[in-house]
Amino acid sequence: NRLKLEAGIKMSQLTMDFDASFHRYDNNEWINDTGRTNHFLYKEHINAAYATVSKEFGEKWEVRLGFRAEQTSASGLQYIHNEWFTKNYISLFPTAYINYKPDSSNQFEVNYGRRIDRPEYRQLNPFVYYSFQNMYSVGNPALMPQYTNNMELKQLTQLSLLD
């Protein structure tokens, strides 16, 4: 009849300063080529708190429930074209896990979890990247993270080769 509670907090901070300067020599002086120079500063702060509670019910049942909340604050500045953006959002991540073991050879599990996949920093940079003369890509500062909800149902059976 033991009830187990786990909780914690996590804070992370990231600063990325990407500075690629291109200059061309024109009329006996070096001039910054603003069409190819890319100076992008990105800052991200993530504050998270979580709690998980688990309980065993006899020898056959185990249940775990969890919850995590994240607050994300991000900003980016593309110096060359003076483009900037800020983002602030809160994400919630519930989890659930139920395990049933009817006997020593069989086990059934059902679980659910929510995950986050944030865009790469380069994808947020509004700079135009030329691959070829007529082929380019550009980042989108309005990109938001994508979320995945996973649900799984499993049956685990232990077979004995000695029988």
C-alpha positions in Angstrom: 0.0 0.0 0.0 2.9 2.3 -0.7 2.1 5.6 -2.4 5.2 7.2 -4.1 5.4 10.9 -5.0 8.2 12.5 -7.0 8.4 16.1 -7.9 10.9 18.5 -9.3 11.7 21.7 -11.2 14.1 22.4 -14.1 15.3 25.6 -15.6 17.3 25.9 -18.8 18.7 28.8 -20.7 20.2 28.8 -24.2 21.9 31.6 -26.0 22.9 31.2 -29.6 24.9 33.8 -31.5 25.3 32.9 -35.2 27.5 35.4 -36.9 28.6 34.7 -40.5 30.1 37.9 -42.1 30.7 38.2 -45.8 32.6 41.2 -47.3 33.5 42.1 -50.8 36.3 44.2 -52.0 34.9 47.2 -54.0 36.7 50.5 -54.9 39.7 49.7 -52.7 37.7 49.0 -49.6 36.0 46.0 -47.9 32.2 46.4 -47.8 29.8 44.2 -45.8 27.7 42.1 -48.2 24.3 42.3 -46.4 22.8 39.9 -48.9 25.1 37.1 -47.6 26.0 38.2 -44.1 23.9 36.5 -41.4 24.0 37.6 -37.8 21.3 35.9 -35.8 20.9 36.0 -32.0 18.5 33.6 -30.3 17.7 33.3 -26.6 15.5 30.7 -25.0 14.4 30.2 -21.4 12.4 27.1 -20.3 11.1 26.7 -16.8 9.4 23.3 -16.0 7.8 21.7 -13.0 6.7 18.1 -12.7 5.0 15.7 -10.3 4.5 11.9 -10.6 2.5 9.7 -8.3 2.7 5.9 -8.4 0.9 3.2 -6.4 0.9 -0.6 -6.4 -2.3 -2.4 -5.7 -1.3 -5.8 -4.5 1.1 -7.8 -6.6 -0.9 -7.5 -9.9 -1.6 -3.8 -10.5 0.6 -0.7 -10.7 -0.5 2.8 -11.7 1.6 5.9 -12.4 0.2 9.3 -13.2 2.3 12.3 -14.0 2.0 15.9 -15.0 4.6 18.4 -16.3 4.2 22.1 -17.1 6.7 24.1 -19.1 6.8 27.8 -19.7 8.9 28.9 -22.7 10.1 32.4 -23.4 12.2 32.9 -26.6 13.4 35.9 -28.6 15.4 36.2 -31.8 17.1 39.1 -33.6 18.3 39.1 -37.2 20.7 42.0 -37.0 21.4 42.6 -40.7 17.7 43.2 -41.6 16.7 44.3 -38.1 14.0 41.7 -37.8 13.1 40.4 -34.3 10.5 38.3 -32.6 9.5 37.1 -29.2 7.5 34.0 -28.1 5.9 33.1 -24.8 3.9 29.9 -24.3 3.0 27.3 -21.7 2.8 23.6 -22.5 1.2 20.9 -20.5 2.3 17.2 -20.6 0.2 14.6 -18.8 1.3 10.9 -18.6 -0.5 7.8 -17.4 0.7 4.2 -17.0 -1.2 1.1 -15.9 0.4 -2.3 -15.6 -1.5 -5.5 -14.9 0.3 -8.8 -14.2 -2.2 -11.6 -13.9 0.5 -14.3 -13.4 4.2 -14.7 -13.6 4.2 -15.3 -17.4 1.9 -12.5 -18.6 1.8 -8.8 -18.3 -0.4 -6.1 -19.8 0.5 -2.4 -20.1 -1.4 0.7 -21.3 0.3 4.1 -21.3 -0.2 7.6 -22.6 2.2 10.5 -22.9 2.5 13.8 -24.6 5.7 15.1 -26.1 7.1 18.3 -27.6 9.2 18.8 -30.7 10.5 22.4 -31.0 11.7 23.9 -34.3 15.4 24.1 -34.9 17.0 27.5 -34.3 18.0 27.8 -38.0 14.3 27.3 -39.0 13.4 30.4 -36.9 16.0 32.6 -38.5 14.3 34.9 -41.1 17.5 35.1 -43.2 17.4 34.1 -46.8 19.8 31.2 -47.5 20.8 30.8 -51.2 21.8 27.3 -52.3 22.0 28.3 -55.9 21.3 31.5 -57.9 17.5 30.8 -58.1 17.1 28.4 -55.1 16.8 29.6 -51.6 15.2 28.9 -48.2 14.2 31.2 -45.5 13.4 30.7 -41.8 10.0 31.4 -40.3 10.0 33.0 -36.8 6.3 32.3 -36.4 6.9 28.5 -36.3 5.6 26.9 -33.1 6.4 23.5 -31.6 4.5 20.4 -32.5 3.0 18.1 -30.0 2.7 14.4 -30.1 0.2 12.3 -28.1 1.3 8.7 -27.8 -0.8 5.8 -26.6 0.4 2.3 -26.3 -1.2 -1.0 -25.4 1.2 -4.0 -24.9 1.0 -7.6 -23.9 4.3 -9.2 -22.7 4.5 -12.9 -22.4 7.4 -14.8 -21.0 8.0 -18.1 -22.6 10.1 -20.9 -21.1 12.1 -23.0 -23.6 12.7 -25.6 -20.9 9.0 -26.8 -20.8 
